[in-house]
């Protein structure tokens, strides 16, 4: 898919701008993303049996976010030093993890929204057999996402490619595109946009409206506890906000960036504008790593219960009481 002239050259100033944006944003989200998701996994591990409230989906969401956070130090190094010395395999793995995290996050946000909505609208339908189905849903989701994201690294050439201006090895979004037919490119874009974003967006928004409508609905078979409904609405609304803030801008610019990378746009000014906007939307997509833990904290009972009644002080007090008893016994002997 190489149908335009090659007169539009990526300037060094544009490359410096892109690297600056990536380095700053990734550095900012690294620490809170790491701490927040490690804490989330620790909390949800205690409550993993409470799959009725989508805990298993939120734990998988935290794992997906953590995978991306762990790749950020290498990304930061690359954007600060303008060179990739770690080899082609690690470059492709980090590049691949970015998209696995994004679409796994989208998948599990949809699962969380649908589960919370289902428990409000049809609480009696949930049974112990559905808990095992949740585990299967997570496993199937990981498999589909990992397979579905393979075209992203496969469509790129290896990291032995070099920047024209600096003669250094490149990685990530600067990897050149492999040749692909126009029909093939359009098919991949439509699938990515439709399956990876539009359908999940419709499902999340539908769950939001249904959950909000349940506050006024007193239909037989639904939950009548207004407090529980409001907590569910906060969770579903948070999923929708993360979805729209992080993933909507990226999927608006992704087709345009793909056309630029494939040299399918003739306007140099338009290409330059897209290349300046797309890094910002990609950084917004990475921001979900820090927003998801905030969503857990402010909308999930398990977080409040675990953090308000930590087991560590209790274990310390128990150890102290035990040592006192042991000391008393030794004195008596």
SEFIMAR-634534 format. One record per residue (C-alpha): residue in three letters; x, y, z. Coordinates in steps of 0.001 Angstrom, whole numbers, plus 500000, padded with zeros to 6 digits. Each point is the difference from the previous one (the first is absolute). Layout:
# residues N
AlaXYZ...
END
This chain:
# residues 333
Unk500000500000500000Unk502377502652498727Unk497967502200497676Unk501300503517500625Unk503187501858499402Unk502834499906502510Unk500586503772500054Unk498656500403503544Unk502904499430502334Unk499666499669503771Unk502026502865501448Unk502316499608502967Unk497966502643501836Unk496879497857499651Unk501848496927501244Unk501352501956502967Unk496492501214500821Unk498600496461499889Unk502776498626502200Unk499557502820502493Unk496258499370500308Unk500452496263500469Unk502866500327502488Unk498194502545502188Unk496637498222500093Unk501451496520500544Unk502245501304502792Unk496998501589501704Unk497801496893499882Unk502728497454500836Unk500058500274503819Unk496237500412500654Unk499188497350497407Unk502397497515501566Unk498964500629503602Unk496288500244499224Unk499790496762498033Unk502193498003502385Unk497748501174502833Unk496912499098497965Unk501231496469499323Unk500855499591503707Unk496523501128501063Unk498091498026497365Unk501973496845500778Unk498387500031503453Unk496529500405498487Unk500476497890496853Unk497200497638501083Unk497563502923499938Unk499615499745496235Unk496371501012500347Unk501050503655500037Unk502387499717497047Unk503098499750502224Unk501515497368497705Unk499601502330497009Unk501547502922501872Unk502953497859501057Unk500631499038496379Unk499699503658499045Unk502665500844502602Unk502275497267498597Unk499600501423496488Unk500899503479501237Unk502998498686501939Unk501381498278496900Unk500118503319498189Unk501460501858502980Unk502865497504500202Unk500959500834496407Unk500056503763500597Unk503611500249501296Unk501332498682496681Unk497738502369498105Unk501181502936502095Unk503631499026499379Unk499401499897496249Unk498266503372499829Unk502640501680502160Unk502976498523498143Unk498500499823496488Unk501383496517499456Unk498984496386500705Unk502945497797501080Unk497968497081501404Unk499462497975496855Unk497126499341497638Unk498224497361502113Unk499621502231503077Unk498928502908497793Unk497207497928498492Unk498933498664503403Unk499686503524501463Unk498247501215496866Unk497613497037500143Unk499253500404503738Unk498777503533499375Unk497148498776497824Unk499304496908502093Unk499547502272503027Unk497752502389498101Unk497614497413498610Unk500082497805503104Unk499068503106502007Unk497144500724497601Unk498808496399500255Unk500052499868503794Unk498413503445500366Unk497112498654497948Unk499860496873502193Unk499948502084503188Unk497247502247498643Unk497854497113498829Unk500406498067503257Unk499078502957502219Unk497024500794497776Unk498897496359499976Unk500115499743503798Unk497770503056500293Unk497506498995497321Unk499943496216500561Unk501618499142503349Unk498295496610500320Unk501575498652496825Unk503450499859501532Unk501080496612501366Unk503155498157500982Unk500220498471496521Unk500373503497498536Unk503115500553502085Unk501796497345497977Unk498610501628496871Unk501666503264501049Unk503374498258500114Unk499379498544496566Unk498948503437498718Unk503287501476501223Unk502096497229498464Unk498144500243496695Unk500385503781500048Unk503761499787500470Unk500284497484497172Unk497921502077497577Unk501825503227500891Unk503481498452499717Unk499179498477496612Unk498169503081498777Unk502939502300500826Unk502576497935498085Unk499559502033496766Unk501359503121501754Unk503585498672500371Unk499804497755496932Unk499290502990497748Unk503207501737501145Unk503547499457498832Unk502685499149502536Unk501875502466502230Unk503176499789497890Unk498468502783497935Unk501725503329500581Unk498912503594500256Unk501099502002496964Unk501075502988502082Unk501730498365502973Unk501054496612498565Unk498796498267503180Unk497750496959500346Unk496282500736500324Unk497133498255501753Unk496264500237500788Unk497950502334497824Unk503071500932497941Unk500413496481498654Unk499274500094496261Unk496850498348498699Unk500209496886497886Unk498384500103496571Unk496308499179500145Unk497200500299497464Unk497427502750500304Unk497228497426500450Unk501923498224502746Unk500730503249501824Unk496363501080499852Unk498840496604501274Unk502363500148502987Unk498937503560500827Unk496300499175499844Unk500431496944502231Unk502119501901502517Unk497568502906500177Unk496814497938499979Unk500949497083502253Unk502596501792502109Unk498155503249500656Unk496557500695498520Unk498218496845501213Unk501587500198503490Unk499076503692500183Unk496368499217499170Unk499931497301502699Unk501516502263502666Unk497621502870499196Unk497019497616499966Unk500981498680503447Unk500338503567501244Unk496510501001498838Unk498417496785501307Unk501654500362503396Unk499005503657500228Unk496436499125499015Unk499848497344502712Unk500044502760502652Unk496396500783499026Unk499018496464499087Unk498340497772502608Unk499378497023497725Unk499604496607501657Unk503293498101499965Unk502248503061500150Unk501916501250503020Unk498011502581501984Unk502912501178502149Unk500636503551498761Unk503429500061501645Unk501087496905498114Unk498640501450496772Unk501918503237500520Unk503224498092500669Unk499455497997496832Unk499298503189498060Unk503233501576501267Unk501937496970498804Unk498365499889496567Unk500331503766499560Unk503683499779500919Unk500489497317497349Unk498291502224497434Unk502122503028500945Unk503253498032499766Unk498810498565496708Unk499152503367498449Unk502985501904501403Unk502691497433499279Unk498908497977496987Unk497645502184497938Unk502667502577498958Unk502461497276499040Unk497508498140497821Unk499087503273498306Unk503605500568498890Unk501130496373499522Unk498658499637496417Unk501590503305499027Unk503349499038501526Unk499851496661498225Unk499508501784496683Unk502980502243500749Unk502231497041500874Unk498893498264496802Unk500758503155497934Unk496405500226498830Unk499550503758500598Unk501371502566497582Unk499539503161502089Unk503164500707501979Unk498198502452502293Unk497351497405500853Unk502659497365500609Unk501843502326502356Unk496815500826501926Unk499151496314500411Unk503524499166501133Unk499755502692502667Unk496532499040501243Unk500355496236500013Unk502700499861502738Unk497698501993502292Unk497126497567499463Unk502340497037500486Unk501101501480503332Unk496345500413500987Unk499508496312499250Unk502879499224502385Unk498447502167502682Unk497495497264500800Unk502782498261501971Unk499679502677502674Unk496282500737499656Unk498904496392500481Unk501439499737503571Unk498236503274500866Unk496782498499498676Unk500440496954502233Unk500693502138503061Unk497021502330499664Unk497406497515498739Unk500865496590501459Unk498975498899503486Unk502831497469500133Unk502592502768499877Unk498384501906502859Unk499590496877502127Unk503560498825499415Unk501695503366500482Unk497890501052502976Unk500640496721501819Unk503485498862498998Unk501254496711501334Unk503560501161500604Unk499348501926503245Unk497902497093501268Unk502811497535499319Unk502476502294501712Unk497770500295503065Unk499532496245500045Unk503767499466499845Unk500496502449502832Unk497376498262502144Unk501586496639499229Unk503462501248500926Unk498657501444503237Unk498367496676500882Unk503183498130499122Unk502082502436502034Unk497724499616502994Unk500244496229499785Unk503807500177499853Unk500059502243503054Unk497737497596501864Unk502293497087499116
END
